[in-house]
Amino acid sequence: MYENMEIFLDVLEFLKRNPKSIVFISVDDRQFLAFNKIVSLLISEKIIIKRESQMIKGTPEYRVNLVLDNLLNIERLK
């Protein structure tokens, strides 16, 4: 949980400094509610957050998510 919070805060800091940015963040379903609450409390700009399970197969976002998941799994197995 501590590592997730640190990552969440880094993302929020980036979003605050770059409000017009388009950012792809892969948040798995277990972390979605906590991340969504933090974003809605701290950032007033329009931000769309989707669950990983809501991604549509074949879209660029879905494919990037698969690559990120694989890279994270490879890193964990080292």
C-alpha positions as CSV (number, residue, x, y, z in Angstrom):
1,M,0.0,0.0,0.0
2,Y,2.8,2.4,0.8
3,E,4.4,2.0,-2.7
4,N,1.0,2.5,-4.3
5,M,0.4,5.7,-2.3
6,E,3.8,7.1,-3.4
7,I,3.0,6.3,-7.0
8,F,-0.5,7.9,-6.7
9,L,1.1,11.0,-5.3
10,D,3.6,11.2,-8.1
11,V,0.9,10.9,-10.7
12,L,-1.2,13.6,-9.0
13,E,1.7,16.0,-8.8
14,F,2.3,15.5,-12.5
15,L,-1.4,16.1,-13.3
16,K,-1.4,19.3,-11.2
17,R,1.7,20.7,-13.0
18,N,0.4,19.6,-16.4
19,P,-3.4,20.1,-16.4
20,K,-3.8,20.0,-20.2
21,S,-1.8,16.7,-20.6
22,I,-3.3,13.5,-21.8
23,V,-2.0,10.7,-19.6
24,F,-2.5,7.0,-19.8
25,I,-2.3,5.3,-16.4
26,S,-3.0,1.7,-16.0
27,V,-4.7,1.1,-12.7
28,D,-5.9,-2.4,-11.9
29,D,-9.3,-3.1,-10.5
30,R,-8.1,-3.6,-6.9
31,Q,-6.5,-0.1,-6.9
32,F,-9.1,1.7,-8.9
33,L,-11.4,2.9,-6.1
34,A,-8.6,4.3,-4.0
35,F,-6.9,6.0,-6.9
36,N,-10.3,7.5,-8.1
37,K,-11.0,8.9,-4.6
38,I,-7.7,10.6,-4.4
39,V,-7.9,12.1,-7.8
40,S,-11.5,13.4,-7.2
41,L,-10.5,15.0,-3.9
42,L,-7.3,16.7,-5.1
43,I,-7.9,17.6,-8.7
44,S,-10.8,19.7,-10.0
45,E,-10.0,19.4,-13.8
46,K,-12.0,16.9,-15.9
47,I,-10.2,13.6,-15.6
48,I,-11.5,10.3,-17.0
49,I,-10.4,7.2,-15.1
50,K,-11.4,3.7,-16.3
51,R,-11.0,0.4,-14.7
52,E,-8.6,-2.0,-16.3
53,S,-11.5,-4.3,-17.0
54,Q,-13.4,-1.6,-18.8
55,M,-10.8,-1.3,-21.5
56,I,-11.9,-2.4,-25.0
57,K,-9.9,-5.2,-26.6
58,G,-7.9,-4.1,-29.6
59,T,-7.7,-0.4,-28.7
60,P,-4.3,1.2,-28.4
61,E,-4.9,1.7,-24.7
62,Y,-5.6,-2.0,-24.3
63,R,-2.5,-3.0,-26.1
64,V,-0.3,-0.6,-24.1
65,N,-1.8,-2.0,-21.0
66,L,-0.9,-5.6,-22.0
67,V,2.7,-4.5,-22.7
68,L,2.9,-2.8,-19.3
69,D,1.5,-5.8,-17.5
70,N,4.0,-8.1,-19.2
71,L,6.9,-5.8,-18.4
72,L,5.8,-5.6,-14.7
73,N,5.5,-9.4,-14.5
74,I,9.0,-9.8,-16.0
75,E,10.4,-7.4,-13.5
76,R,8.7,-9.1,-10.6
77,L,10.1,-12.5,-11.7
78,K,13.7,-11.3,-11.7
